[in-house]
Amino acid sequence: MSLTIAIPSYKRPELLIRTLGTLLAQPWRNPPQIVVCVNHPNDGYPEALAPFATSPRIRILQQASHVSSGQQLFAALAHAETEFVVGLADDDELDVAAIEQYVDFLAQFPEIAAVYAPVSYIDYVSGNQFNYNAVPAEGKVINRGDYYGLLAFVAENQHWPELGIYRTAALRGALHASDWSFYELSKLSGLLSHGHVAFVPQPFYVFVLRHQGETERQNLGTGLVMQPAYIERARGGLERLAERAMQQLGNGITQQQFDYISATCRVLFSTRLRESYHAAVNSGQFADALEIALRLRTYLVPLDPPPERLLCGAVIELAHRVLLSRSWKKYLVLYKLGRGEEHARRLDNVLIADDHDLSARVAPDALFLADSRRIEELHDIAPAVDCLSFEEVASHFYLGPQQGPENAGS
């Protein structure tokens, strides 16, 4: 099998060596080549990778300076010397049988530039498993240059194309990371200019939520979708595909087609925003969740849980950010607030105070958060600038009645 597995890695040498050990031990019909690209700094990697240094199947690249995740992935993919290549995170797995099936498929149909599939998520601790990014059972082939058809397919199936098996020759012309466009959508746009793109129903990529023996895992993918830069790049990637679709239709584009392209981008982008909202909620970052919720209100998207339930935690987080901006202060004091204490204990340097005397002792080093009716009680121990009203901070997340047509979002 003429396949390369490209693995970018950063600050996780212990996970990388487990993944390499798994790949080398799997029953491949034709063992693939493996390219590892280590980001800078490379702390711990030389020692961890020493046992693999002489393996004829593994090539190790080292970045001389730190690069973005997109640049890191593209660098690893670009160094494939085989006919086909697939990317793999340093803590995930591949389904060997599915990979080999799809590589055989690509070899049989040289006009196809890439194969995309759903992703299988698995938690080896709980045993839970589910698939994401469904593809219809019959699959779908998007013909070369059919960007309009691609947008229609991903919108109708709510499929966010991120992980594929690529024909290396087609991929090399599509590896251009941009600060303005999500790199996976840029890559897909380039691939479709080189050949057909197939969407198939059986997953080949296994996203590992937790391995056996792990109580928790820092999930880089979840962290990524909450980053403001990612959200804007997702929008940029969709707009790039939309522009290609309009170029494809040319001067003959109808108002109906234009409206459909615009609506498709709107639906896909709001879906990504909603996923970011849920990721922020699940990670306990309520202030970020409410910032995202405010954007989603313009798309008239109903949210569960309702944003109003997050307001107290979000206000405490926002007050904590004010504390961090005043490095001469040591504590955020919740003064007689009577709520949000459990959430507050997750943050550093937060004190719960129901006593005026205790508050007075820490006042020189403290920033206070209190209900507006309690603010006057603090004026004899702290200047007004160090006393934040809960209601005023909450106004940043104005959550009045959502406006729009009555049937919107239904």
VEXVEXMAR-973557 format. One record per residue (C-alpha): residue number from 0; x, y, z. Coordinates in Angstrom, 2 decimals, always signed. Last residue first. Example, Ala and Ser with C-alpha at 12.3 -4.5 7.8 and 13.67 -1.06 7.14 Angstrom:
REM VEXVEXMAR-973557
  num        X        Y        Z
    1   +13.67    -1.06    +7.14
    0   +12.30    -4.50    +7.80
REM end
This chain:
REM VEXVEXMAR-973557
  num        X        Y        Z
  409   -38.25   +26.24   +14.04
  408   -35.44   +28.77   +14.22
  407   -37.61   +31.59   +13.00
  406   -41.36   +30.95   +13.12
  405   -42.20   +34.05   +15.14
  404   -40.06   +36.27   +12.95
  403   -37.25   +37.99   +14.88
  402   -36.30   +39.32   +18.29
  401   -34.92   +37.37   +21.21
  400   -36.23   +38.75   +24.48
  399   -33.50   +40.41   +26.52
  398   -30.20   +38.70   +27.23
  397   -27.74   +41.58   +27.44
  396   -24.40   +39.91   +28.17
  395   -22.45   +43.07   +29.00
  394   -25.42   +44.01   +31.21
  393   -24.30   +41.24   +33.57
  392   -21.27   +43.31   +34.59
  391   -23.57   +46.19   +35.51
  390   -25.96   +43.94   +37.41
  389   -23.20   +42.25   +39.41
  388   -21.86   +45.66   +40.43
  387   -18.09   +45.81   +40.53
  386   -16.34   +47.51   +43.44
  385   -12.63   +48.28   +42.96
  384   -13.24   +51.51   +41.01
  383   -15.61   +52.65   +43.75
  382   -12.81   +52.77   +46.30
  381   -12.74   +50.05   +48.99
  380   -13.29   +49.87   +52.76
  379   -15.91   +52.53   +53.55
  378   -17.51   +52.15   +50.13
  377   -18.16   +48.45   +50.58
  376   -21.62   +48.64   +52.17
  375   -22.65   +51.00   +49.35
  374   -22.17   +48.17   +46.83
  373   -24.69   +45.87   +48.52
  372   -27.82   +46.99   +46.63
  371   -25.85   +46.71   +43.37
  370   -25.20   +43.02   +43.97
  369   -21.55   +42.38   +44.72
  368   -18.21   +41.74   +43.05
  367   -15.15   +43.10   +44.84
  366   -11.54   +43.53   +43.68
  365    -9.07   +42.86   +46.44
  364    -5.52   +43.53   +47.63
  363    -6.23   +46.58   +49.81
  362    -9.64   +45.07   +50.75
  361    -8.31   +41.84   +52.29
  360    -8.90   +42.80   +55.93
  359   -12.01   +44.85   +55.12
  358   -13.68   +41.89   +53.44
  357   -13.17   +39.79   +56.56
  356   -14.77   +42.57   +58.64
  355   -17.75   +42.89   +56.28
  354   -18.60   +39.19   +56.48
  353   -20.37   +37.16   +53.80
  352   -17.14   +36.71   +51.86
  351   -16.38   +34.07   +49.22
  350   -12.82   +34.45   +47.96
  349   -11.56   +33.93   +44.41
  348    -7.81   +33.62   +43.85
  347    -7.93   +30.97   +41.12
  346   -11.17   +29.92   +39.48
  345   -13.01   +26.62   +39.93
  344   -14.26   +27.82   +43.30
  343   -16.32   +30.47   +41.51
  342   -18.51   +27.84   +39.82
  341   -19.47   +26.35   +43.16
  340   -20.03   +29.79   +44.67
  339   -22.36   +31.04   +41.93
  338   -24.90   +32.36   +44.39
  337   -25.20   +34.19   +47.71
  336   -23.50   +37.37   +46.54
  335   -22.63   +38.56   +50.04
  334   -19.32   +39.91   +48.66
  333   -17.75   +37.73   +46.02
  332   -14.11   +38.76   +46.48
  331   -11.70   +38.62   +43.54
  330    -8.23   +38.46   +44.99
  329    -4.61   +39.47   +44.40
  328    -4.70   +42.98   +42.91
  327    -1.52   +44.57   +41.53
  326    -1.99   +42.60   +38.31
  325    -5.11   +44.54   +37.41
  324    -6.06   +42.86   +34.11
  323    -6.33   +39.53   +35.92
  322    -8.93   +41.00   +38.25
  321   -10.98   +42.25   +35.29
  320   -10.84   +38.70   +33.92
  319   -12.21   +37.48   +37.27
  318   -15.12   +39.90   +36.91
  317   -15.85   +38.31   +33.52
  316   -15.71   +34.83   +35.03
  315   -18.08   +35.84   +37.87
  314   -20.50   +37.35   +35.34
  313   -20.38   +34.19   +33.22
  312   -21.09   +31.96   +36.20
  311   -24.18   +34.00   +37.07
  310   -25.40   +34.20   +33.46
  309   -25.17   +30.53   +32.51
  308   -28.83   +29.68   +33.03
  307   -29.86   +32.66   +30.90
  306   -28.02   +31.14   +27.93
  305   -30.69   +28.44   +27.58
  304   -29.11   +24.97   +27.74
  303   -29.94   +24.30   +24.98
  302   -29.99   +27.03   +22.37
  301   -32.57   +28.19   +19.82
  300   -30.98   +29.73   +16.68
  299   -32.36   +33.07   +15.50
  298   -29.20   +33.71   +13.44
  297   -28.66   +37.09   +15.12
  296   -29.15   +35.32   +18.44
  295   -26.18   +33.12   +17.57
  294   -23.80   +36.03   +18.03
  293   -25.06   +36.68   +21.56
  292   -24.79   +32.96   +22.29
  291   -21.10   +33.01   +21.34
  290   -20.39   +35.72   +23.93
  289   -22.56   +33.75   +26.35
  288   -20.48   +30.60   +25.88
  287   -17.25   +32.56   +26.33
  286   -18.51   +33.86   +29.67
  285   -19.68   +30.35   +30.61
  284   -16.39   +28.55   +30.22
  283   -17.40   +25.41   +32.11
  282   -15.89   +22.99   +29.58
  281   -19.31   +21.64   +28.61
  280   -20.68   +25.16   +28.16
  279   -17.78   +26.23   +25.95
  278   -18.07   +23.10   +23.80
  277   -21.84   +23.62   +23.52
  276   -21.37   +27.20   +22.32
  275   -18.65   +26.18   +19.87
  274   -20.99   +23.58   +18.40
  273   -23.65   +26.29   +18.06
  272   -21.18   +28.58   +16.31
  271   -20.28   +25.78   +13.91
  270   -23.95   +25.24   +13.13
  269   -24.44   +28.99   +12.66
  268   -21.67   +28.90   +10.05
  267   -23.24   +26.03    +8.14
  266   -26.70   +27.63    +8.12
  265   -25.40   +31.04    +7.02
  264   -23.18   +29.55    +4.34
  263   -26.17   +27.65    +2.94
  262   -28.39   +30.74    +3.08
  261   -25.89   +32.75    +1.03
  260   -25.47   +29.97    -1.54
  259   -29.26   +29.53    -1.79
  258   -29.83   +33.27    -2.21
  257   -27.32   +33.35    -5.08
  256   -28.96   +30.33    -6.70
  255   -32.42   +31.90    -6.45
  254   -31.12   +35.22    -7.78
  253   -29.82   +33.36   -10.80
  252   -26.17   +32.83   -11.78
  251   -25.72   +33.08   -15.54
  250   -22.76   +35.42   -15.26
  249   -20.67   +32.63   -13.81
  248   -22.10   +29.54   -12.10
  247   -18.60   +28.25   -11.28
  246   -17.48   +31.70   -10.13
  245   -20.46   +31.76    -7.76
  244   -19.50   +28.36    -6.36
  243   -15.88   +29.43    -5.95
  242   -17.05   +32.52    -4.03
  241   -19.20   +30.33    -1.79
  240   -16.25   +28.03    -1.10
  239   -14.16   +31.03    -0.03
  238   -17.05   +32.39    +2.05
  237   -17.22   +29.05    +3.84
  236   -13.49   +29.15    +4.56
  235   -13.72   +32.73    +5.82
  234   -16.57   +31.84    +8.20
  233   -14.53   +28.95    +9.55
  232   -11.54   +31.30    +9.81
  231   -13.64   +33.68   +11.91
  230   -14.70   +30.90   +14.26
  229   -11.14   +29.57   +14.50
  228    -9.78   +33.02   +15.44
  227   -12.40   +33.31   +18.18
  226   -11.13   +30.07   +19.76
  225   -13.88   +27.81   +21.06
  224   -13.60   +25.33   +18.16
  223    -9.90   +24.80   +18.91
  222   -10.34   +23.85   +22.55
  221   -12.68   +21.05   +21.56
  220   -10.16   +19.79   +19.03
  219    -7.31   +20.00   +21.53
  218    -9.09   +17.78   +24.04
  217    -7.08   +17.85   +27.25
  216    -7.89   +14.41   +28.59
  215    -9.54   +13.17   +31.74
  214    -9.46   +10.12   +34.00
  213    -7.12    +8.20   +31.71
  212    -6.50    +4.52   +32.51
  211    -7.88    +3.25   +29.22
  210    -7.70    +5.94   +26.56
  209   -10.04    +8.92   +26.59
  208   -11.84   +10.92   +23.89
  207   -10.14    +9.02   +21.07
  206   -11.13   +10.26   +17.62
  205   -11.08    +7.21   +15.36
  204   -10.67    +7.93   +11.63
  203   -11.76    +5.40    +8.98
  202   -15.50    +5.99    +9.27
  201   -17.89    +4.18    +6.89
  200   -20.33    +6.34    +4.91
  199   -18.24    +7.65    +1.98
  198   -17.87   +11.18    +0.58
  197   -15.88   +11.28    -2.66
  196   -14.07   +14.32    -4.08
  195   -13.47   +14.61    -7.84
  194   -10.24   +16.10    -9.14
  193    -7.70   +18.91    -9.05
  192    -9.97   +21.95    -8.44
  191   -11.86   +19.93    -5.85
  190    -8.61   +19.43    -3.95
  189    -8.01   +23.18    -3.70
  188   -11.42   +23.85    -2.16
  187   -10.92   +20.93    +0.22
  186    -7.60   +22.36    +1.39
  185    -9.06   +25.82    +1.93
  184   -11.90   +24.21    +3.89
  183    -9.43   +22.30    +6.07
  182    -7.25   +25.39    +6.55
  181   -10.02   +27.57    +7.93
  180    -9.71   +30.82    +5.95
  179    -8.34   +34.21    +6.85
  178    -5.06   +33.32    +8.55
  177    -4.28   +31.10    +5.60
  176    -2.56   +27.72    +5.21
  175    -1.73   +26.78    +1.61
  174    -1.58   +23.06    +0.99
  173    -3.90   +22.67    -2.02
  172    -1.42   +22.00    -4.83
  171    +0.28   +19.35    -2.75
  170    -3.06   +17.61    -2.21
  169    -3.62   +16.62    -5.82
  168    -0.25   +14.85    -6.13
  167    -0.70   +13.23    -2.70
  166    -4.09   +11.66    -3.45
  165    -5.79   +12.28    -0.17
  164    -7.50   +10.37    +2.61
  163    -9.80   +12.79    +4.37
  162   -10.61   +14.51    +7.64
  161   -12.23   +17.93    +7.94
  160   -15.42   +18.09    +5.91
  159   -18.20   +19.53    +8.12
  158   -21.26   +17.50    +7.18
  157   -24.66   +18.96    +8.05
  156   -26.14   +16.61    +5.43
  155   -28.10   +19.21    +3.43
  154   -25.46   +21.86    +4.05
  153   -22.45   +19.67    +3.18
  152   -24.12   +18.44    +0.00
  151   -25.36   +21.83    -1.21
  150   -21.97   +23.45    -0.63
  149   -20.29   +20.66    -2.60
  148   -22.80   +20.89    -5.46
  147   -22.11   +24.61    -5.81
  146   -18.38   +23.91    -5.67
  145   -18.61   +21.55    -8.64
  144   -15.04   +21.97    -9.96
  143   -14.29   +18.25   -10.14
  142   -17.41   +16.21    -9.53
  141   -18.73   +15.68    -6.03
  140   -19.13   +11.95    -5.39
  139   -21.68   +10.91    -2.76
  138   -22.23    +7.95    -0.46
  137   -25.10    +5.47    -0.78
  136   -25.44    +5.17    +2.99
  135   -25.76    +8.93    +3.37
  134   -22.76   +10.57    +5.12
  133   -22.83   +11.48    +8.81
  132   -20.42   +14.01   +10.27
  131   -20.04   +12.49   +13.74
  130   -20.14    +8.86   +14.83
  129   -20.70    +7.52   +18.34
  128   -18.94    +5.43   +20.97
  127   -19.28    +5.13   +24.74
  126   -17.18    +2.42   +26.38
  125   -16.82    +4.48   +29.56
  124   -13.01    +4.34   +29.74
  123   -12.32    +3.65   +26.05
  122   -14.24    +6.77   +25.04
  121   -14.76    +6.58   +21.30
  120   -15.59    +9.04   +18.54
  119   -15.85    +7.71   +14.96
  118   -15.45   +10.37   +12.30
  117   -17.59   +10.41    +9.16
  116   -15.85   +10.04    +5.79
  115   -13.94   +12.03    +3.16
  114   -12.13   +10.50    +0.19
  113    -9.79   +12.58    -1.95
  112    -8.58   +13.36    -5.46
  111   -10.84   +11.03    -7.44
  110    -9.94   +10.81   -11.16
  109    -7.55    +7.95   -10.40
  108   -10.45    +5.56    -9.63
  107    -9.08    +2.10    -8.77
  106    -6.20    +3.44    -6.69
  105    -8.61    +5.67    -4.78
  104   -10.84    +2.68    -4.00
  103    -7.86    +0.57    -2.90
  102    -6.89    +3.43    -0.56
  101   -10.49    +3.45    +0.68
  100   -10.48    -0.24    +1.56
   99    -7.03    -0.01    +3.15
   98    -8.17    +2.83    +5.40
   97   -11.39    +1.00    +6.34
   96    -9.53    -2.18    +7.32
   95    -6.87    -0.27    +9.28
   94    -9.29    +1.84   +11.33
   93    -7.05    +4.74   +12.36
   92    -6.29    +6.05   +15.84
   91    -6.00    +9.29   +17.81
   90    -3.49   +10.81   +20.24
   89    -0.88   +12.35   +17.91
   88    -3.51   +13.58   +15.47
   87    -3.58   +11.73   +12.15
   86    -3.36   +13.01    +8.58
   85    -3.77   +10.75    +5.55
   84    -1.57   +10.38    +2.48
   83    -1.70    +8.63    -0.89
   82    +0.78    +8.05    -3.73
   81    +3.79    +7.91    -1.41
   80    +6.48   +10.50    -0.74
   79    +4.52   +12.37    +1.95
   78    +6.39   +15.47    +3.06
   77    +3.51   +17.84    +2.25
   76    +1.22   +16.18    +4.80
   75    +3.57   +16.94    +7.70
   74    +4.06   +20.56    +6.65
   73    +0.30   +20.96    +6.13
   72    -0.41   +19.75    +9.66
   71    +2.10   +22.15   +11.22
   70    +0.93   +25.08    +9.13
   69    -2.64   +24.45   +10.26
   68    -1.64   +24.06   +13.91
   67    +0.30   +27.32   +13.78
   66    +4.10   +27.44   +13.77
   65    +6.77   +27.54   +16.49
   64   +10.35   +27.78   +15.33
   63   +12.96   +25.30   +14.00
   62   +10.22   +22.74   +13.30
   61   +11.51   +19.17   +13.59
   60   +10.76   +16.43   +11.08
   59   +10.88   +12.72   +11.96
   58   +10.61    +9.96    +9.33
   57    +9.26    +6.57   +10.36
   56    +8.99    +3.38    +8.28
   55   +12.72    +2.58    +8.18
   54   +12.77    +2.61   +12.01
   53   +16.14    +3.88   +13.24
   52   +14.80    +6.88   +15.18
   51   +11.87    +4.99   +16.69
   50   +13.51    +4.13   +20.05
   49   +14.84    +7.72   +20.28
   48   +11.37    +9.27   +19.90
   47   +10.74    +9.81   +23.62
   46   +14.25   +11.12   +24.31
   45   +14.23   +13.56   +21.40
   44   +10.62   +14.55   +22.16
   43   +10.86   +15.69   +25.77
   42   +10.78   +19.41   +25.04
   41   +10.42   +20.03   +21.29
   40    +9.80   +23.76   +21.33
   39    +8.84   +23.99   +18.50
   38    +6.47   +21.67   +16.64
   37    +7.27   +18.04   +15.91
   36    +6.37   +16.70   +12.46
   35    +6.09   +12.91   +12.31
   34    +5.95   +11.22    +8.89
   33    +4.87    +7.57    +8.88
   32    +5.18    +5.17    +5.92
   31    +2.43    +2.60    +5.57
   30    +2.62    -1.19    +6.07
   29    +1.05    -3.17    +3.21
   28    -1.64    -5.51    +4.50
   27    -1.49    -3.63    +7.79
   26    -2.03    -5.69   +10.95
   25    -1.47    -2.95   +13.58
   24    +1.72    -3.09   +15.67
   23    +3.51    -0.18   +13.97
   22    +0.44    +2.04   +14.21
   21    -0.11    +1.23   +17.90
   20    +3.50    +1.94   +18.83
   19    +3.38    +5.23   +16.96
   18    +0.20    +6.24   +18.82
   17    +1.74    +5.39   +22.19
   16    +4.88    +7.33   +21.23
   15    +2.76   +10.36   +20.33
   14    +0.79   +10.35   +23.57
   13    +3.97   +10.47   +25.67
   12    +5.49   +13.15   +23.45
   11    +2.57   +15.53   +23.96
   10    +3.90   +19.10   +23.83
    9    +3.23   +19.44   +20.09
    8    +2.67   +16.79   +17.45
    7    +1.83   +16.66   +13.73
    6    +1.29   +13.14   +12.36
    5    +1.28   +12.34    +8.63
    4    +0.39    +8.73    +7.73
    3    +1.84    +7.88    +4.33
    2    +0.26    +5.36    +1.98
    1    +1.40    +3.34    -1.05
    0    +0.00    +0.00    +0.00
REM end
